[in-house]
Amino acid sequence: MHAHRRDQDNDHDHSGHGHDACCAHGTGLRSDGAAASVAASASTGAQTFRIPTMDCAAEEGEIRHALADLPGLKGLHFQLGARTLTIDAPADSMPDALTLIRRAGFKPEALAPLEGGPAHALDDGHDHANPQGGWRGLTRYVLALVLAAGAELIAYLAPPGWLASVSGMALAAAAIALAGFSTYVKGLAALRRLRLNINALMTVAVTGAFLIGQWPEAAMVMALYAIAELIEARSIDRARNAIKGLLDMTPETADVRQADGSWLRSDAKTVAVGAIVRVKPGERVPLDGVVVSGTTAIDQAAVTGESIPVDKAVGDPVFAGTINATSAFELRVSAPANNTLLARIIHAVEQAQGSRAPTQQFVDRFAAVYTPAVFVLALAVCLLAPPLLGWTWLQAVYKALVLLVIACPCALVISTPVTVVSGLAAAARRGILIKGGVHLENARRIRAVALDKTGTITEGKPRLVAVEVLASSQPEAQVRSWAAQLAGYSDHPVSRAIAQGLGEPQTGVLDGFTVLAGRGVQARVEDADLVLGNHRLIEERGLCSPEIEARLAVHEAQGRTLTMLASPQEVLAIFAVADTIKESSREALAELHALGVASVMLTGDNPATAAAIAREAGIDDARGNLLPEDKLNAIEGLQAQHGFVAMTGDGINDAPALARADMGFAMGGSGTDTAMEAADVVIMNDDLRRIPQTIRLSRRTQAILVQNISLALGIKGVFLVLAVLGSASMWMAVFADMGASLLVVANGLRVLRGRPS
């Protein structure tokens, strides 16, 4: 259950109002609070550092262990995607923290203080995909490989003698120095702390091989290891930086209107909120804003995944990175460059990349046991094989060293995060913001989806389609005026539709305006006590009659939402409002059924309207007249019936039900800030088809995770047996380990290539 969620939903009752990282859940997209999670990490006493060689959870664990006893430490916040670490500790402890990190074999680089923008970590002037010199480092490693090959040739072809030995050892030592310096630094630091990480194992194995005379093989092992590590790091960065490419779509400059009315090309980062910016046809929008002049069509694929341009007019929002497809327009900037919606999406995905998926947590726990177990096996082979099996000591030591190489959990540990990160990036490209690997994995478990109606299944833009004035004691114009004034004070979509449909001037003064949660509103208008509310409210006031019920039934049979204006004595008028079902909703529900997922609509609307909407949309079950506590009970019932249940909404009225659901989907276009802040998944374009796409992506990701773990463990198992039987050499073990790592990385990257149906 997710007790940390959720305040949602616009489906009110007619007139109601409706690698072991620390940062995983609760990342929303609010412009005023998007940087809060980052700013929190940069609170008083906290400092952020970039660690170029911090690639995975194993290295994160080393740093955590190194800083465990730091005086005054309050917290460590890792962002593996950006390779940053925020240390929350007293300022006088920072020098000690940096010393401890350096002793662990890492080189922290101080970053400038955060300036309120979530894109800071991404746009810090560093090449995140170039952590260790990039392909420039490959030249050094290739040279090391050539030297190692030279040492091998001398060992096999040169006649025995001191010259051959000295030459071969010199070449091997040079190769090890070129390829393994950073490995040795980290390995020795880990050994001093009695930590068996991959660098410690490689340090012991290579040193041991060199000392027992296997110096050509020691050199080959280190060179192959270094090259494979570099390729692997670049491959992983491809997954981590897949979403970062969206940030590069934002123009660096913008045409800004000056005080004298002229236009000046300015750096987008310097443009202030409130400035007027001009965007010409074919240009990308440089900043978030609201259209103040002109009409156009905008290609929003970068933000929402929609392939069809969206029409924009005065008052409509536009987002940085989107493309102006037709006409020039002007916008008023609503957010600085480092806090645009696109930047906040990227930041949220970056945070999600740092979260630990269940499979990844299992693999890390397994690796923590596996490595020491193989180390103990290697030690047993070294000490027990000579007396028990008659091996020479050199044979026993060599086979033990081979086992040490096999004990490196690299392929196993990397088998999960690259797949999960690829899945998160693939979802973001489609306009699906998944806030963590745990939600990406859990989506495949969804067996039923509960859906809000207004703004989720329907367009959320109801219109007034019928008015019946019933009052005999009041003029029709007076009744319509009262209704318009009450509706105009409410911010619910149905109330707004009534006010707009009546079109009456709102000149009166309302006294004692009160929201009746889940029922409607009440106020005193021109000395008349009035309520504007749903069927439930009128029944509670004892104002329903057989005649009114018959009138209501006619509208309800057509799926209309009904609101009534009433005085303490009688119902004065009936207002029928209709909403249209999104075409995408019908397709989404058909896809959910094909996936074996049940659908249920939970609404505060009357049962007849709910049933009509459900029939038209293809929903399995519809439940109407539900108050918030009723929806909570409905979710609990669905969980008992189906198991894993997701809730989908866009407002704030369904908080109890959304908190009880196993997974929450929020509509990012029409949804409230609270809904998006609390949800596990945000659908940026309000298209319900993204839900079955999320489920399919989750299932595909899980299948690849299983494949990767099977590959990593299978290859390890084969070479473990070969090593014990004496059929595997050390360089073969390294080649197999690194080959398995590259194989699982390449397999994990396949998720990025998937396309939505």
Secondary structure, DSSP 8 states (H G I E B T S, - for coil): --TT-----S--STT------S--S-----TTTTTHHHHHHTSTTEEEEE-TT--SHHHHHHHHHHTTT-TT--EEEEETTTTEEEEES-GGGHHHHHHHHHHTT---EE-----S-TTTTTSSS--TT-TTSTTHHHHHHHHHHHHHHHHHHHHHHS-SSHHHHHHHHHHHHHHHHHHHHHHHHHHHHHHHTT---HHHHHHHHHHHHHHTT-HHHHHHHHHHHHHHHHHHHHHHHHHHTTTGGGGGGS-SEEEEE-TTS-EEEEEGGG--TT-EEEE-TT-B--S-EEEEE--EEEE-HHHH--SS-EEE-TT-EE-TT-EE-SS-EEEEE-S-GGGSHHHHHHHHHHHHHTS--HHHHHHHHHHHHHHHHHHHHHHHHHHHHHHHH---HHHHHHHHHHHHHHT--HHHHHTTHHHHHHHHHHHHHTTEEE--HHHHHHGGG--EEEE-STTTTB-S--EEEEEEE--SSS-HHHHHHHHHHHHHH--SHHHHHHHHHH-----S-EEEEEEETTTEEEEEETTEEEEEE-HHHHHHTT---HHHHHHHHHHHTTT-EEEEEE-SS-EEEEEEEE--B-HHHHHHHHHHHHTT-EEEEE-SS-HHHHHHHHHHHT-SEEE-S--HHHHHHHHHHHHHHHSSEEEEESSSTTHHHHHHSSEEEEETTT--HHHHHH-SEEETT--TTHHHHHHHHHHHHHHHHHHHHHHHHHHHHHHHHHHHHT---HHHHHHHHHHHHHHHHHHHTHHHH----
